[in-house]
Amino acid sequence: MPHAFLLGSTQEPTGVLMEPQPSPGSLAERFLEEELRLNAELSQLQFSEPVGIIYNPVEYAWEPHRNYVTRYCRGPKEVLFLGMNPGPFGMAQTGVPFGEVSMVRDWLGIGGTVLTPPQEHPKRPVLGLECPQSEGPRQSMGHEIKSELMGACSWIRGKIRCGRVKVRRPGFSSRL
């Protein structure tokens, strides 16, 4: 398990589900092991000025990160989103890819302890799941995904008739 320094409250937010631990040999366990292996290799990189501080949320936000992977990495997926620049109020706070704080805590129900990074920039402190700042709805991919899903759910709810869901798209009609 990665290590850093304990940060603030260790209480999980209200309503957070207890997270299962990845079972040995599971897809989530193998993913986390490979991620830690690659993370160890990346930690050997050296940077010159103007880079002064490097945040590694997989280390200091390991618990919510592991909870996210354990919950959602359970089998084959059709789409995998990769990010290379975690936002200061997203993954840098939560350890969850594209994970703006309120999305992770309130919508996904992910909790866990976020530690203080070994070095912290005074203008970008890590407050974890208690961070009051937001990437902003227009800047957060998580908000875009939630908007699309919630819109689809509202649309589908409106089409339920007598136990059937009728899905219509331009040029497509089907009964499920």
C-alpha angles and dihedrals in degrees: 000000000000118000137216134132128306114258126203124297120013093199117115118234117266113272095023113143119236105256121232116231115243109262117236111272094012121137090251092051092049091046092051092047092051091045091053091047092052091043090055090053092048092050088066092065116110122212131198130212134333087038107084106153129031122196117208107188093181086069106038096032093040096132099057089037091054090045090053094048092045092051099043106026096075105123146340116330129199094216132035118188115207124195129192103183114049112207119242092243097035127049091355087067101033110027088230118118111250083359112153107189101251092045092053097041103035107026104029092033093224117156139168144122118298114201128210112262115244089250122026130192111231091225094048108042118177109237096163119207089350093063108128095199124090137206084229126247094266092051100044120088088199091061090049091052092046091049091051093047095045091047090051091048092051090047092049093047088056091055098052110117125169094340094311127108115215113202117195129179128167105287093004133086128172141159118220 
